[in-house]
């Protein structure tokens, strides 16, 4: 796999590690909620691009809309890179967070980010590490 893919995977791992800090953080404290949302968005955006890299470079699947997170998630699910339909819900949450100007939606979703989505990211990381461990 080329360096760009490896770098993207490593960036995903670092982003996930940053998101992990929110697991024991108080969302009422200054910047915790904002930092959690920022790290969630970054981790999500990099994760679907890692999926795309695996689909294209490892599995040689090219018959999907490569620039679309939704299409990539569907292909990743079909090809068993992910095994939970919560990823589509995660995409919807990520999209809604982009328009959450007062932070109310972020506050509502904080618990889901750390209790539902973080474990999905972690499971994904453990599952796809096999594609990168020999590099």
C-alpha positions in Angstrom: 0.0 0.0 0.0 1.3 3.4 -0.8 2.6 5.9 1.7 -0.5 8.1 1.5 -2.7 5.2 2.6 -0.4 4.3 5.4 -0.2 8.0 6.5 -4.0 8.2 6.4 -4.3 5.1 8.6 -1.7 6.4 11.1 -3.6 9.8 11.2 -6.8 7.8 11.9 -5.1 6.0 14.8 -3.8 9.3 16.2 -7.2 11.0 15.8 -8.9 8.0 17.6 -6.4 8.4 20.4 -7.3 12.0 20.8 -11.0 11.1 20.8 -10.3 8.6 23.5 -9.5 11.5 25.9 -13.2 12.3 25.9 -14.2 9.0 27.4 -13.5 10.3 30.9 -13.9 14.0 30.3 -16.7 16.2 31.6 -18.6 17.7 28.7 -19.5 20.6 31.0 -15.9 21.7 31.2 -14.5 24.4 28.8 -13.7 23.1 25.4 -14.4 19.4 26.1 -17.6 19.3 24.1 -16.0 21.3 21.2 -12.8 19.2 21.3 -14.9 16.0 21.3 -16.9 17.1 18.3 -13.8 18.2 16.4 -12.1 14.9 17.1 -15.2 12.9 16.3 -15.6 14.7 12.9 -11.9 14.2 12.1 -11.9 10.5 13.1 -15.1 9.9 11.1 -13.8 11.6 8.0 -10.5 9.8 8.1 -12.1 6.5 8.8 -14.2 6.4 5.7 -11.2 7.4 3.6 -9.2 4.5 5.2 -12.2 2.3 4.2 -12.0 3.7 0.6 -8.2 3.0 0.5 -8.8 -0.7 1.5 -11.6 -1.1 -0.9 -9.6 0.3 -3.8 -6.0 -0.7 -3.1 -6.5 -4.0 -1.3 -9.8 -5.4 -2.6 -9.6 -3.7 -6.0 -13.2 -2.6 -5.9 -13.8 0.4 -8.1 -17.5 0.3 -9.0 -18.7 2.8 -6.4 -18.8 6.6 -6.0 -15.3 7.0 -4.6 -15.9 10.6 -3.3 -19.0 9.7 -1.3 -18.8 8.7 2.3 -22.3 7.1 2.1 -21.2 4.9 -0.9 -18.0 4.0 0.8 -19.7 3.0 4.0 -22.2 0.8 1.9 -19.3 -0.9 0.1 -17.4 -1.3 3.4 -20.4 -3.0 4.9 -21.0 -5.2 1.9 -17.4 -6.3 1.9 -17.3 -6.8 5.7 -14.8 -4.1 6.5 -17.5 -2.8 8.9 -20.3 -4.9 10.3 -22.6 -2.4 12.0 -25.3 -0.1 10.4 -24.6 2.4 13.1 -22.0 3.8 10.7 -24.8 5.4 8.6 -26.3 6.9 11.7 -22.8 8.2 12.5 -22.6 9.9 9.1 -26.0 11.6 9.7 -24.8 12.8 13.1 -21.5 14.1 11.6 -23.5 16.0 8.9 -25.9 17.5 11.5 -23.0 18.6 13.7 -21.7 20.8 10.9 -24.9 22.9 11.3 -25.1 22.9 15.1 -24.2 26.5 15.7 -25.2 26.7 19.4 -23.9 23.4 20.6 -27.2 21.9 21.7 -27.1 19.0 19.2 -23.4 18.3 20.2 -24.4 18.2 23.9 -27.2 15.7 23.0 -24.8 13.5 21.0 -21.8 13.6 23.4 -22.9 10.4 25.1 -23.4 8.6 21.7 -20.0 9.8 20.5 -18.2 8.3 23.5 -20.4 5.2 24.2 -21.5 4.1 20.7 -19.3 5.7 18.0 -15.9 5.5 19.8 -16.3 1.7 20.3 -17.2 1.4 16.6 -14.1 3.3 15.6 -12.0 1.2 17.9 -13.4 -2.0 16.5 -12.8 -0.8 13.0 -9.2 0.0 13.9 -8.6 -3.4 15.3 -10.2 -5.1 12.3 -8.3 -3.2 9.6 -4.9 -3.2 11.4 -4.2 -6.4 9.5 -4.0 -4.5 6.3 -1.3 -2.3 7.7 0.7 -4.4 10.2 3.1 -5.9 7.6 4.0 -2.4 6.2 
